[in-house]
């Protein structure tokens, strides 16, 4: 099981890292797999995975699509909300 908490984060995080944490946190709150977020946002699983692992920068269009699926604005997703994800990898649903 993933452990999520809301705490103050280091202020020197990059926007890419903040975005990755926020998307991962919100996806887990909804109890969605990466596949479900991909389907709901119209993006590929590989793009979702790469963003959540901060491997790639996301375009505004991609952030908009993911934000719409999660119910958050682009500006909210790129702002440090103080979320923490203590385990990034989630086992797939059985």
C-alpha positions in Angstrom: 0.0 0.0 0.0 1.2 3.5 -0.7 1.6 6.0 2.0 0.6 9.5 1.2 1.0 12.6 3.4 0.7 16.3 3.1 3.8 18.0 4.4 6.0 21.0 3.5 8.5 20.1 0.9 11.9 21.5 0.0 11.6 24.7 -1.9 14.5 23.9 -4.3 12.5 21.3 -6.2 12.1 21.8 -9.9 8.7 22.4 -11.5 9.1 18.9 -13.1 9.6 17.3 -9.7 6.7 19.2 -8.2 4.4 18.2 -11.1 5.5 14.6 -10.8 4.7 14.5 -7.1 1.4 16.3 -7.4 0.1 14.1 -10.3 1.2 10.9 -8.5 -0.3 12.0 -5.2 -3.7 13.0 -6.8 -3.8 9.8 -8.9 -3.3 7.7 -5.8 -6.0 9.7 -3.9 -8.4 8.7 -6.7 -7.1 5.2 -6.5 -6.4 5.2 -10.2 -3.7 3.2 -11.9 -1.5 4.9 -14.5 -3.6 3.2 -17.1 -6.7 4.8 -15.8 -5.2 8.3 -15.7 -3.9 7.7 -19.2 -7.4 6.7 -20.4 -9.1 9.6 -18.6 -6.7 12.2 -19.8 -6.3 10.9 -23.4 -2.6 10.4 -23.0 -0.4 7.3 -23.2 0.6 5.3 -20.2 4.3 5.9 -21.1 3.8 9.7 -21.0 2.0 9.4 -17.6 4.9 7.2 -16.3 7.6 9.5 -17.6 5.9 12.6 -16.1 5.4 10.9 -12.7 9.0 9.8 -12.7 10.1 13.3 -13.7 11.9 11.9 -16.8 10.3 14.3 -19.2 8.9 17.8 -19.1 5.3 18.1 -20.0 3.7 20.5 -22.4 1.0 22.8 -21.2 -1.5 20.8 -23.3 -0.5 17.6 -21.6 -0.7 19.2 -18.1 -4.1 20.6 -19.0 -5.4 17.2 -20.1 -4.1 15.5 -16.9 -5.4 18.4 -14.8 -8.8 18.1 -16.3 -8.9 14.4 -15.6 -7.8 14.9 -12.0 -10.0 18.0 -11.4 -7.1 20.4 -11.0 -5.9 23.4 -13.0 -2.5 23.5 -14.6 -1.4 26.2 -12.2 -2.4 24.1 -9.2 -0.5 21.1 -10.6 2.7 23.0 -11.0 2.6 24.7 -7.6 4.2 23.0 -4.6 1.2 21.8 -2.6 3.4 20.1 0.1 2.4 16.6 -1.0 4.8 13.7 -0.3 4.7 10.4 -2.0 6.8 7.9 0.0 6.5 5.1 -2.5 6.5 6.0 -6.2 5.8 2.6 -7.6 2.4 1.1 -7.1 1.6 -2.5 -7.7 -0.9 -3.1 -10.4 -4.4 -4.0 -9.4 -5.2 -7.7 -9.3 
